[in-house]
Amino acid sequence: MMTIAITLHLLGTVVWVGGMFFAHMALRPVANSLLEPGQRLPLLHGVLSRFFLWVWVAIASLLGSGYWIFISVLHGKAPLYIHLMQGIGLVMVGIFSFIYFGPFRRMGAALRAGELAPAGKQMAVIRRLIGTNLILGLIATLLGGLKLF
């Protein structure tokens, strides 16, 4: 069971952090350089719509597997790096939830109304927050990689 839990935890990390890295470091810069806002913003919203569904799955996988390991294997007694990973993960979930229920929804509403400037402002907020979550996710990944079970 421990192997399954670690595998689910790693897969959740790869999907979420890897997806943020791709979106932030590759997709968005190229879309910005090649597409006008009328094409770029709907594209980015569509990509994020699909990615965010997978982020919810990744969150469920990370929290479920992480807390299963914490409670069943470690019996609630974990080294500092695990508490740090847990804290960072919960902050990341909070930031993602804010993105999803705030700027992302407002961006979609603006796009449906044909209002590109407000959609662009929301995308700028999303970009900054995804960048923050990416840094946090990389730190949490490094903590886990340096102190594997």
N, C-alpha and C positions, 0 to 999 in steps of 0.2 A: 504493500500500500504506500510506503514511503517513496518508492520509485515513481509511482503514478503521481503522487502529490508534487514531487520535485519537477517531473516532466510537465505537468499542467502549469506549474508556476513559471517555468522557463518559457513555455509556449506563450503564456499571457504576456510575459515581458517582451519577447521577440515581436509579437504582434503590435503591442502598444508603442514601445519605445522605437522599434524599427520603423513602424508606420509614421511616427512623428518625425523621425530623422529624414525619411524619404520625402515627406510632404514639405518639411521646412527647408531642407537643404538642396533638394533637387526639383520637385514639381513646381513649387511656387515661384522660385527665381526664373525658371524657364518660361512658365506661363506669363510672368510679368514682362519678360523681354520679347515675347512673340505675339501676345494677344492684347487687344484693346479691352478696356473694362467691360464692355457689353458682352464679350465672349469669355473673358477671364473669370469674372465673378460667378456666373452660372456654372462654369466648369469647376471652379474650386468648391462651390457649395455642393455640387453633385458628388464630387470626390469625397468631401468631408461627410456627406450624408451616408455614404457606404462605409467609409472608414469608422465613423462614430458608432455604427451598429456593432462592428467588430471590437471597438474599444469597450463597449458594455460587456461583451462576452469575455474579453480579457480581464476586465475588472472582477467579474464573477469568478473567473478561474484563479486570479491572483489572491483575492480575499479568501475564497473557499479553501484553496490549497495551503495558503500561508497560515490561516488560523487553524486548519486541521493539524499541520505540523507543530504549530506553537502549543496547541492544547494536548493533542494525542501523543506526540513524540517527546516534546520538550517539557510537558506538564506545566506550562506557564512560566518556566524558568529558562530564560534565553540570554545569551550574551548581548552585550551592548550593540553590536552591529545589527542584530536582528531587530532590536527595538528601534534603531535608527532607520532601518529599511521600512519597518511598519509605519513609523511616523511620516517618513517621506511619502510612502504610498498613500496614506490617508490624505495628506495635503494635495497630492496629485489628483486623487478622486474628487476632492473638493473643487479644485481648479477646473477639472474636466466638467464636472456637473454645472459649474457656473457658466463655462463656455457653451455647453449644450443647451441649457435652459435660458440663457441670456443672449449674448451676442449672436450665436448661431441661429437662434429662432428669429431674432430681429433682422438678421441678414436675409434669411429666407423670405420674411414678410416684405422687406424692401424690394427684393428682386421680383416677387410676385406683383408688386405695385409698379414695377418699372422704374424704381428710384435707385439709380446706380451710385450716386454720391453717398447716401446713408448706408447702402450695402457695403461700399468700399471702406467706410469708417468702421463698420462692424468687423470686416475682414481684417483690418489692421489690429483691432483689439484681439481677435482670435489668434492672429499670427504671433503677437507678443506673448500671449498666455501659453500657446503651444510651445514657443521657445523656452519659456520658463519651465514648463512641464518636461520638456526634452532634457534640459540640464538636470532637473531633479531625478528623472528616470535614469540618466546615465550615472549619476552619483549612486543611486540605489543599486544599480546593476554592478557597479564597481565594488560596492560594499559586499554584495553577495558573492561576487567572483573572488574576492580576496579571502573570504572566510567561508568557503563551502562546508556543508555539513560533513 
